[in-house]
């Protein structure tokens, strides 16, 4: 039975204080069709039979696919040291860092994480404990609102759809405005429209662009930042952290805030997480950033010590004045990112980014020959969209051929004629030439173009 500290009398008194007869009215705003109605679980079984059942369920997972799925979550090689250190009891079971006298290890891991991410982003301050890239992006947009006291934010149509939808969920109940900026034919943000939008309508608090954007394309971030600042708005860069080993960091092109998903830094792809939201900013905005900031000091004996310097989000001390009440503790995921970065170092991270870019070029060539040219003309790093007639049907058919052919963009953009027949595909340093050949041959066969695939691609 589930444990609950409240007795039936306790619950009855609470309901009476609310003037209710049951808890059902508390959930009236949630449509009945999406409410939980219990779990459909079989009855008890002997352990041997239960283990066999679980093995059959686990066997339904496909682990034999050549995967080209990215779309915000990326496969990378994770050094063995990452999981080995994470599995240590003092890290694996640690949670609250509020008592510095007994939490020095946890506080130091957060401090090291913040130090490494500050160096990677080129910004002054990094906070810890955000759920994922979507939550971090929404918090970044809210930071611009608080800092400027304006209620309108412009976000590129080419920002990850999950991030944009999450930000809209934050904005709508607060009466804030989130306007989308269109993209050009090459897949990048229309800066002429950005300039017009900054000059028209209500004053803009912030401008949000992705680098790379959701289509894997490289945006003109410096020019977008210049336009935002000229209008008195803040500029938010939504970044993929591995790319920062070869692309300019947000601090170099004038970003006031950087947000993103930390999963590529030593965290394996999983069914929705747990992941790691990255949020960084300048010293000027330090009072606006939600989350935990850990600092280094000395104790009374002059020894190095770590302390919670600021936690402007925490509802336990600020409540209605908190920067955010969306709280979590992602310290274990932050530790994974820290160990990963410390293990591979700056040159290793550059190799990871460059290796993915090289494999993506190989993938582009193979898919073009197979009958799937790129959709957009702009430069990309390791992810891009290709045109495939009947993309959703082909995507399903390729699963039967052992290939996970990225993401059908019609799922995110069902009304976009250009993207209705497009697949978003990705390569990283763990993508092999054999994987690429397998994909190209399977795609060519599905498109009826097997005879046009060179021998070196179809091997």
N, C-alpha and C positions, 0 to 999 in steps of 0.2 A: 504494500500500500504506500502511496506517496506520503511523505512526512509533511505535516502542517502544524504550526505551533498554536493555532487558534481553535478553540473548542466550538461546538455548535452554538453555545450561548454567546461566545465572543462575536461570532459572525452575525448572530441575530441582533445584538446590540448595535453593531456597526451599521447594519441595514436600517435599523430603526432610526438611528441618528440621521441617515440620509433620506428617510421617509420612503423606503422601498420595501417590498415584500420578498424580493429575490435579487440575485445578481444580474439577471438577464437584461434589465434596462440599462445597466452600465455598458453593455455591448451593442446598444441599439444602433449606433453609427456604423457598425461593421455589417455588411450584407450577410445574411444567413448562409448564402451559398459558399462563402469562403471561411466560415468559422469552423474550428475544430469540433468534431463530433465523436471523439474517441478513436482509438486505434483498432483496426481489424486484425487482431492477433490470434493465432491458433492457441489451443489449450496447452497445458504443461506437457512436456515430453522428457523422457530420460536424456541425460546429458549426451550419450553417444548418438542418439537420433537427432538431437538438436544440433550437435556439431556437424553432422552430415548435411542437415538442412542448410545451415549457414554456409557450408562449403559450396553447395549447389548455387546459392544466391551469389556468392562471391565470384563463381565461375562465369556469371553472366556479364561481368565487366570485360571489355575488350582491351587487351594489352598487346595485341599483335598488329595494331594499325601503324602505318607510316603517317605520323601526324604533322599537319601544316597549319594547325589552329593556333592563332595568337589572340588577337582582339582584346588585348589588355592583360592576358595571363600567358606567360612564356616559359618554355622548357629550357633549362640550362643545366649544365653539369654542376653538381653540388659536391664539393670536396667532403670526404668522409669526416673530417674534423668538425664540420658543422653539426651534424647529428650527434656525434660523440660528445661534444661539449654540451649541447642542449639537453642530453639525456641525464646529465649529472643531477643528483637530487636537489642540491642547493639552488639550482636554476629552475629545474622542472616543476618544483612544487612551490617556489617562491611566488608571492603575489603582491602584497601591499608594500610600497616603499616609504610609508609615512613615518616610520620610526627609524631615524638614521642610526641610532646606536646599535640596532640589530639588523639593519638592511644595507650595510655597506656594499655587499656584493651586487645586489639588485640595483642600487643607485649607481654604482660604477658602470655596470653594463649599459644603463640608459645614457649616462654621461658619454661613454665612448661612442655609442650609436649616434648621439646628437653631434658629436665632434666630427665623425666621419661624414655624416650627411651634410653638415655645414660646408665641409671642404668640397664635397661632390657637387653641391648646388651653387657654391660661390656666394651664399647668403650668410647672415650673421647668426641667426637663431633657428634652431630646429626643435620642435616639440615632439613629445612621445605620446603614444596611446591614442591612435585613431584607427577606426575599424578597417578601412580600406581606402583605395584611391577615390572612390565615389564620395565617401563621407569627408575625406580631406579636401576634395574640390569644393564641396558645399560649404565647408567651414571657411575656406579661403574666400569664397564669394561673400559670405556673411562678414568676414573681417573688413572687406572693402566698404561695406555698408556702414559698419560701426565707425570706421576711421574717418569717413568723409561725411557722415550724416546725410547721405543720399540714398534713395530707395530704388535705384534702377541699375541693373548690371547687364552688360552685353556679353554674350557667349557665342563662340563660333559654332555653326552647324556641324563642323568637323571635330568637335570635342566628343569623346566617347559617350555613346547614348546613355549608358547606365549612370555616368557621372552627371550628365545634363538632367536626366530624369530625377535623380536624387536631389540635385540642387533645386529643381523646381518644387519638389515635395517640401523642402525646407522653406522655400520662399512663399508659396501660395498662402499658407495659413497666416503668415505675418504681413500679408498685404504688400509684399515686395514684387518688383517687376523684373522678369528675366526675359530679355529679348534676344532672339537668335539672329546671328549674322549669316548671310548666305555665303556659299562657296562659288568660286569660279569654275570654269570648265576643267581646269587642271587639278581640281580637288583641294586647292588651298583657299584660305579665307579671303573674301573680297574686301580689301583694305579701303577701296573707294567708298564702299557702303559703310564701312566702319567710320570713316571720317564724316560722312553725312549723318549717321546715327548719333555720333558724339555731338554734333552741332544742332540736332533737332530733338524736340521733345524734352522730357524731364532730364535734369542733370544726371550724369552717369557716375556711379560709384566705382565701378571696376570693369575691366575688359578681360575676358578669359579665352585663351587660345591654347591648343595642345601642340607639343613638340616632342616627337612626331605627332601628327594628328591621328584621328581614328582610322584614316585610310593609310597610315604609315608614311605620310608625306611630310616634308620639311617645310615649315611655315616661315615667313619673313618676320621673325619675332622682334628684332630690333626696331623695325619700322612701326610695327603695331604698338610697341611700348612707347615710342616717341609720340604717336598720335594720341594714345591714352593720356599720357602725362600733359600734353599740350592742352587737353580739355579738363585738366584737374582730376582725372580719374587714376586709379591704381591699376597696375597691370599684373595679371596672374598667369603664370606659365604652368600648364599641366604637363609634367614630364615623365618619361620612362627612364628610370635611374641608370640602367646599363648604358643607354645611349649617351649619357653625359661623359663617358670616357672618350668619346670622339666628337661630340657636338659641343658648342659653346654652352657653358652653364648659365642658368637663369640670371645670376648676378652680373654676368658679363654684358648682357644686353638690356639691363635696367629693369628687370622684373622686381616688383615689390614683394611678391609672394610666389612660392613654388609649391605645387601640390602634385601628388602622384601615388602610384601603387608600388609598394616595396617588395611585392612578391618575387620579382626576378632576382632579388638579392638573397639567394640561398634558401628559398621556400619553394617546395615542390608544388606543381599544379594540383589542386584538389577540387572537390565538388563544392565550390563556393567559399572556401576558406578553412581555418582562419588566415587572414591576410594582414597586410600592414599598410596603413595610410601614412604617407609622407607629407609633412607640412613644414615649410621653412619660410622665413621672412627676414626683414631688415630690423636693425635695432630700433628704428623709428616706430615700428609697429609691434614691439614686444608686448605691450599691454593688451593688444587685441588678439594675440594668438591663443587659442584654447589648448589645453593639454598640460603636460607636466614638463617643467624645465629643471634640470638637475645641474648644480654647480659644484665646483671643487674649491675647498677651503682648507684650513688647518685647524686642528683641535687645540685644546689648552696646552698640550705638550709639544705643539709644533709639528705634529704628524699630519700627513695628507688625509683629508676626509671628504666625503661627498654628502651633499645635503639637497633636499628639495628646495630649490630657489624660488620657484613660483608655480602655482597651479591655479591659474585664473579661471579655469573651466569648472572647478569642482563644486558641485551643488551642495556638498556637505559644509562648505564654509562661506559660500557666496550666494547660494540659492538663486533668487530672482536677478541678481547682479552678475551671475556667472556668464562668462563668454559663451559657454555652451553647456547644455545638460546632457548631451549625447556622450556618455562615458563608457570607457572600457579600460582594460589593461593589456596591451599587446606587447608586454615586455619580452616574452619568450620569442615572438616573431622578430622584434627589434634586435634581440641577441643573435638570432640566426643571421640577420643582415650584417650585424657587426662582425661576427666570426667569418662570414663569407668574404666581406671586403678586406678584413685583415689577413685572411689566408691567401687570397689571390693577388692582392696588392694592386696598385694603379696600373702597372704594365699588364698584369693578368686581366684586369677588367677591360683594358683597351683591346687585348687579344680576343676577349669574348665578343665585344661589339664588332670588331673588324671581321672576326670569323663569321658571325651571323650575316654581316653585309655581303661578304664574298659568296656565301651559300645562297643568299637571296638573288644575287646576279645570276648564278648558275640556274636557280629555279626559274627565274624570269625567262632566260633563253630557252629552257626546255619546254616550258608551257606555251611560249609563243610558237614554237615549232609544232607543238601538239594541237594548235588551233585556238589557244586562249591568250590573246594579246592583253597588255595592260589597259586599264580603263583610263587612267590619268597620266598626264605628261610630266608632272612635277617630280623633283628628285625625291628619293625615298632612302631609307636605311636598310631595314630587313623585313619589311612588310609592305604589301601592295595589293591592289584589287585587279582581278583579271576578268575579262568578258567571257562568259560561258553561256551559250544559248540553253535555256531551260536549266538554269543554275541549280535550283532546288532539287529538281529531278536527278540531275547528274550527281549532285552531292550525295543523295541517298544511294544511287547506284554504285558510286565509288566505295562506299562503306562495304558493300559486298565484295569488292575487289581488294579490300584490305587497306584502303586509303581514307584518312580523315582529311578531306579537301578544304580545310579552313572553315570559314563562316559564310553562309549565303546571306548577302547583305540585304536581301528582300525582307529578312526577319526584322531588321532595324529600320529599313526605309521602304516600306511596302508601296508607297505612292511615288517613288522616284524612278522614272522610266530608265534613267541611265544605270541605276544600281540594281534594278529588278533582276537582271541576268548577270550578276557579278558575284564572284567569290573573293573574299578577303583571305589571302594566304600569307604565311609567315615562315621564315627559316631562321634558325639560330645555329650556334656553333655545334650543337649535337645533331643537326640534320646531316644525313650522309648523302653522298652521291647516289648510292643505291636507292635510298628513299626517293630522291628526286626522279630518278629513272623510272621507278615503280609508279610514281604519280603521273608522270608524263605519258607513259605507255598506257596506263589505265584510262586516262582522260582521252587520249587519241582514239582508243578503241571505242569509248562511249560516243565520241563525236564522229566516228566513222572515218578517222583520218590516220589510221595506224600505218598506212603505207607511206605517210609523209614524215614519219619519225626516223631520224638518222639512227644508224646502228649503235653509235656510242650512247645515244639517249635510251634506246630500247633494250639495252643489254640486260 
